[in-house]
Amino acid sequence: MLLQSQTTLVQAGLASMHSISGMVELLKDTSFAVLVNNAGVWKPTPLGSTSETLLN
């Protein structure tokens, strides 16, 4: 498999729903080949089901 020459780097403050929404909007038409995520430890939760109130 050959790597594509175009790379997109995006920085977002993941403690802010506004920042997360902006990142998702920016990348909505992007196909991912590799996604690097520096995530903390959290209990198993279905994707998209954690509220902003619970995170605070």
Backbone atoms as SQL, in Angstrom:
CREATE TABLE atoms (id INTEGER PRIMARY KEY, chain TEXT, resi INTEGER, resn TEXT, atom TEXT, x REAL, y REAL, z REAL);
INSERT INTO atoms VALUES
  (1, 'A', 1, 'MET', 'N', 0.846, -1.178, 0.000),
  (2, 'A', 1, 'MET', 'CA', 0.000, 0.000, 0.000),
  (3, 'A', 1, 'MET', 'C', 0.893, 1.243, 0.000),
  (4, 'A', 2, 'LEU', 'N', 0.637, 2.149, -0.871),
  (5, 'A', 2, 'LEU', 'CA', 1.381, 3.403, -0.947),
  (6, 'A', 2, 'LEU', 'C', 0.707, 4.469, -0.099),
  (7, 'A', 3, 'LEU', 'N', 1.509, 5.261, 0.585),
  (8, 'A', 3, 'LEU', 'CA', 0.962, 6.360, 1.375),
  (9, 'A', 3, 'LEU', 'C', 0.673, 7.550, 0.485),
  (10, 'A', 4, 'GLN', 'N', -0.397, 8.213, 0.747),
  (11, 'A', 4, 'GLN', 'CA', -0.736, 9.415, -0.001),
  (12, 'A', 4, 'GLN', 'C', 0.178, 10.547, 0.456),
  (13, 'A', 5, 'SER', 'N', 0.461, 11.468, -0.429),
  (14, 'A', 5, 'SER', 'CA', 1.389, 12.547, -0.107),
  (15, 'A', 5, 'SER', 'C', 0.743, 13.681, 0.684),
  (16, 'A', 6, 'GLN', 'N', -0.569, 13.733, 0.764),
  (17, 'A', 6, 'GLN', 'CA', -1.233, 14.818, 1.479),
  (18, 'A', 6, 'GLN', 'C', -1.459, 14.428, 2.943),
  (19, 'A', 7, 'THR', 'N', -1.090, 15.309, 3.831),
  (20, 'A', 7, 'THR', 'CA', -1.255, 15.085, 5.265),
  (21, 'A', 7, 'THR', 'C', -2.005, 16.263, 5.864),
  (22, 'A', 8, 'THR', 'N', -2.929, 15.971, 6.745),
  (23, 'A', 8, 'THR', 'CA', -3.669, 17.021, 7.442),
  (24, 'A', 8, 'THR', 'C', -3.453, 16.851, 8.934),
  (25, 'A', 9, 'LEU', 'N', -2.970, 17.888, 9.585),
  (26, 'A', 9, 'LEU', 'CA', -2.818, 17.889, 11.035),
  (27, 'A', 9, 'LEU', 'C', -3.864, 18.814, 11.628),
  (28, 'A', 10, 'VAL', 'N', -4.531, 18.344, 12.662),
  (29, 'A', 10, 'VAL', 'CA', -5.570, 19.140, 13.305),
  (30, 'A', 10, 'VAL', 'C', -5.325, 19.108, 14.804),
  (31, 'A', 11, 'GLN', 'N', -5.398, 20.258, 15.440),
  (32, 'A', 11, 'GLN', 'CA', -5.268, 20.335, 16.884),
  (33, 'A', 11, 'GLN', 'C', -6.596, 20.805, 17.454),
  (34, 'A', 12, 'ALA', 'N', -7.049, 20.159, 18.518),
  (35, 'A', 12, 'ALA', 'CA', -8.309, 20.543, 19.142),
  (36, 'A', 12, 'ALA', 'C', -8.195, 20.339, 20.644),
  (37, 'A', 13, 'GLY', 'N', -8.776, 21.241, 21.396),
  (38, 'A', 13, 'GLY', 'CA', -8.857, 21.078, 22.849),
  (39, 'A', 13, 'GLY', 'C', -10.038, 20.170, 23.150),
  (40, 'A', 14, 'LEU', 'N', -9.770, 18.928, 23.499),
  (41, 'A', 14, 'LEU', 'CA', -10.842, 17.948, 23.645),
  (42, 'A', 14, 'LEU', 'C', -11.628, 18.097, 24.943),
  (43, 'A', 15, 'ALA', 'N', -11.323, 19.109, 25.724),
  (44, 'A', 15, 'ALA', 'CA', -12.121, 19.420, 26.909),
  (45, 'A', 15, 'ALA', 'C', -13.255, 20.378, 26.557),
  (46, 'A', 16, 'SER', 'N', -13.300, 20.831, 25.310),
  (47, 'A', 16, 'SER', 'CA', -14.297, 21.804, 24.876),
  (48, 'A', 16, 'SER', 'C', -15.173, 21.226, 23.766),
  (49, 'A', 17, 'MET', 'N', -16.479, 21.157, 24.008),
  (50, 'A', 17, 'MET', 'CA', -17.396, 20.638, 22.975),
  (51, 'A', 17, 'MET', 'C', -17.335, 21.523, 21.729),
  (52, 'A', 18, 'HIS', 'N', -17.135, 22.818, 21.911),
  (53, 'A', 18, 'HIS', 'CA', -17.032, 23.739, 20.774),
  (54, 'A', 18, 'HIS', 'C', -15.815, 23.381, 19.914),
  (55, 'A', 19, 'SER', 'N', -14.693, 23.101, 20.555),
  (56, 'A', 19, 'SER', 'CA', -13.472, 22.736, 19.843),
  (57, 'A', 19, 'SER', 'C', -13.633, 21.392, 19.129),
  (58, 'A', 20, 'ILE', 'N', -14.250, 20.433, 19.790),
  (59, 'A', 20, 'ILE', 'CA', -14.487, 19.117, 19.183),
  (60, 'A', 20, 'ILE', 'C', -15.405, 19.252, 17.974),
  (61, 'A', 21, 'SER', 'N', -16.469, 20.017, 18.111),
  (62, 'A', 21, 'SER', 'CA', -17.400, 20.219, 16.992),
  (63, 'A', 21, 'SER', 'C', -16.698, 20.874, 15.809),
  (64, 'A', 22, 'GLY', 'N', -15.824, 21.839, 16.086),
  (65, 'A', 22, 'GLY', 'CA', -15.070, 22.491, 15.019),
  (66, 'A', 22, 'GLY', 'C', -14.142, 21.525, 14.312),
  (67, 'A', 23, 'MET', 'N', -13.497, 20.629, 15.067),
  (68, 'A', 23, 'MET', 'CA', -12.602, 19.634, 14.479),
  (69, 'A', 23, 'MET', 'C', -13.386, 18.668, 13.592),
  (70, 'A', 24, 'VAL', 'N', -14.524, 18.205, 14.082),
  (71, 'A', 24, 'VAL', 'CA', -15.359, 17.281, 13.300),
  (72, 'A', 24, 'VAL', 'C', -15.844, 17.960, 12.028),
  (73, 'A', 25, 'GLU', 'N', -16.266, 19.211, 12.127),
  (74, 'A', 25, 'GLU', 'CA', -16.728, 19.959, 10.950),
  (75, 'A', 25, 'GLU', 'C', -15.600, 20.103, 9.934),
  (76, 'A', 26, 'LEU', 'N', -14.412, 20.406, 10.413),
  (77, 'A', 26, 'LEU', 'CA', -13.256, 20.566, 9.539),
  (78, 'A', 26, 'LEU', 'C', -12.911, 19.274, 8.803),
  (79, 'A', 27, 'LEU', 'N', -13.093, 18.154, 9.461),
  (80, 'A', 27, 'LEU', 'CA', -12.686, 16.858, 8.893),
  (81, 'A', 27, 'LEU', 'C', -13.836, 16.030, 8.328),
  (82, 'A', 28, 'LYS', 'N', -15.019, 16.599, 8.223),
  (83, 'A', 28, 'LYS', 'CA', -16.195, 15.807, 7.850),
  (84, 'A', 28, 'LYS', 'C', -16.085, 15.123, 6.491),
  (85, 'A', 29, 'ASP', 'N', -15.319, 15.665, 5.569),
  (86, 'A', 29, 'ASP', 'CA', -15.174, 15.060, 4.247),
  (87, 'A', 29, 'ASP', 'C', -13.825, 14.361, 4.072),
  (88, 'A', 30, 'THR', 'N', -13.149, 14.075, 5.181),
  (89, 'A', 30, 'THR', 'CA', -11.816, 13.490, 5.143),
  (90, 'A', 30, 'THR', 'C', -11.877, 11.989, 5.372),
  (91, 'A', 31, 'SER', 'N', -11.178, 11.226, 4.550),
  (92, 'A', 31, 'SER', 'CA', -11.029, 9.792, 4.769),
  (93, 'A', 31, 'SER', 'C', -9.766, 9.567, 5.580),
  (94, 'A', 32, 'PHE', 'N', -9.836, 8.700, 6.581),
  (95, 'A', 32, 'PHE', 'CA', -8.694, 8.440, 7.444),
  (96, 'A', 32, 'PHE', 'C', -8.018, 7.137, 7.084),
  (97, 'A', 33, 'ALA', 'N', -6.708, 7.191, 6.927),
  (98, 'A', 33, 'ALA', 'CA', -5.904, 5.988, 6.769),
  (99, 'A', 33, 'ALA', 'C', -5.249, 5.653, 8.102),
  (100, 'A', 34, 'VAL', 'N', -4.859, 6.685, 8.845),
  (101, 'A', 34, 'VAL', 'CA', -4.229, 6.519, 10.150),
  (102, 'A', 34, 'VAL', 'C', -4.769, 7.611, 11.063),
  (103, 'A', 35, 'LEU', 'N', -5.153, 7.224, 12.262),
  (104, 'A', 35, 'LEU', 'CA', -5.608, 8.177, 13.264),
  (105, 'A', 35, 'LEU', 'C', -4.821, 7.912, 14.534),
  (106, 'A', 36, 'VAL', 'N', -4.076, 8.894, 15.013),
  (107, 'A', 36, 'VAL', 'CA', -3.326, 8.766, 16.256),
  (108, 'A', 36, 'VAL', 'C', -4.093, 9.528, 17.323),
  (109, 'A', 37, 'ASN', 'N', -4.395, 8.853, 18.415),
  (110, 'A', 37, 'ASN', 'CA', -5.197, 9.466, 19.466),
  (111, 'A', 37, 'ASN', 'C', -4.477, 9.306, 20.799),
  (112, 'A', 38, 'ASN', 'N', -4.283, 10.383, 21.498),
  (113, 'A', 38, 'ASN', 'CA', -3.705, 10.348, 22.832),
  (114, 'A', 38, 'ASN', 'C', -4.867, 10.483, 23.814),
  (115, 'A', 39, 'ALA', 'N', -5.424, 9.358, 24.213),
  (116, 'A', 39, 'ALA', 'CA', -6.630, 9.381, 25.036),
  (117, 'A', 39, 'ALA', 'C', -6.313, 8.998, 26.478),
  (118, 'A', 40, 'GLY', 'N', -7.105, 9.505, 27.387),
  (119, 'A', 40, 'GLY', 'CA', -6.976, 9.140, 28.793),
  (120, 'A', 40, 'GLY', 'C', -7.736, 7.847, 29.074),
  (121, 'A', 41, 'VAL', 'N', -7.782, 7.482, 30.311),
  (122, 'A', 41, 'VAL', 'CA', -8.475, 6.263, 30.728),
  (123, 'A', 41, 'VAL', 'C', -9.924, 6.627, 31.055),
  (124, 'A', 42, 'TRP', 'N', -10.845, 5.838, 30.532),
  (125, 'A', 42, 'TRP', 'CA', -12.271, 6.080, 30.755),
  (126, 'A', 42, 'TRP', 'C', -12.974, 4.742, 30.723),
  (127, 'A', 43, 'LYS', 'N', -14.061, 4.630, 31.419),
  (128, 'A', 43, 'LYS', 'CA', -14.804, 3.368, 31.421),
  (129, 'A', 43, 'LYS', 'C', -15.390, 3.111, 30.030),
  (130, 'A', 44, 'PRO', 'N', -15.623, 1.864, 29.658),
  (131, 'A', 44, 'PRO', 'CA', -16.213, 1.564, 28.342),
  (132, 'A', 44, 'PRO', 'C', -17.563, 2.271, 28.184),
  (133, 'A', 45, 'THR', 'N', -17.703, 3.022, 27.109),
  (134, 'A', 45, 'THR', 'CA', -18.897, 3.817, 26.852),
  (135, 'A', 45, 'THR', 'C', -19.178, 3.807, 25.356),
  (136, 'A', 46, 'PRO', 'N', -20.438, 3.601, 24.941),
  (137, 'A', 46, 'PRO', 'CA', -20.748, 3.662, 23.506),
  (138, 'A', 46, 'PRO', 'C', -20.359, 5.019, 22.920),
  (139, 'A', 47, 'LEU', 'N', -19.786, 4.999, 21.737),
  (140, 'A', 47, 'LEU', 'CA', -19.329, 6.209, 21.062),
  (141, 'A', 47, 'LEU', 'C', -20.448, 7.239, 20.951),
  (142, 'A', 48, 'GLY', 'N', -20.165, 8.455, 21.380),
  (143, 'A', 48, 'GLY', 'CA', -21.124, 9.552, 21.262),
  (144, 'A', 48, 'GLY', 'C', -22.143, 9.622, 22.376),
  (145, 'A', 49, 'SER', 'N', -22.049, 8.744, 23.387),
  (146, 'A', 49, 'SER', 'CA', -23.083, 8.739, 24.424),
  (147, 'A', 49, 'SER', 'C', -22.689, 9.487, 25.706),
  (148, 'A', 50, 'THR', 'N', -21.467, 9.983, 25.786),
  (149, 'A', 50, 'THR', 'CA', -21.016, 10.713, 26.963),
  (150, 'A', 50, 'THR', 'C', -21.400, 12.184, 26.840),
  (151, 'A', 51, 'SER', 'N', -22.106, 12.692, 27.831),
  (152, 'A', 51, 'SER', 'CA', -22.546, 14.085, 27.776),
  (153, 'A', 51, 'SER', 'C', -21.428, 15.015, 28.243),
  (154, 'A', 52, 'GLU', 'N', -21.528, 16.279, 27.855),
  (155, 'A', 52, 'GLU', 'CA', -20.558, 17.282, 28.303),
  (156, 'A', 52, 'GLU', 'C', -20.611, 17.444, 29.824),
  (157, 'A', 53, 'THR', 'N', -21.798, 17.346, 30.409),
  (158, 'A', 53, 'THR', 'CA', -21.957, 17.465, 31.851),
  (159, 'A', 53, 'THR', 'C', -21.194, 16.365, 32.574),
  (160, 'A', 54, 'LEU', 'N', -21.254, 15.144, 32.058),
  (161, 'A', 54, 'LEU', 'CA', -20.551, 14.021, 32.687),
  (162, 'A', 54, 'LEU', 'C', -19.034, 14.212, 32.611),
  (163, 'A', 55, 'LEU', 'N', -18.542, 14.774, 31.515),
  (164, 'A', 55, 'LEU', 'CA', -17.106, 14.996, 31.371),
  (165, 'A', 55, 'LEU', 'C', -16.583, 16.034, 32.358),
  (166, 'A', 56, 'ASN', 'N', -17.418, 16.996, 32.719),
  (167, 'A', 56, 'ASN', 'CA', -17.000, 18.034, 33.665),
  (168, 'A', 56, 'ASN', 'C', -17.084, 17.493, 35.052);
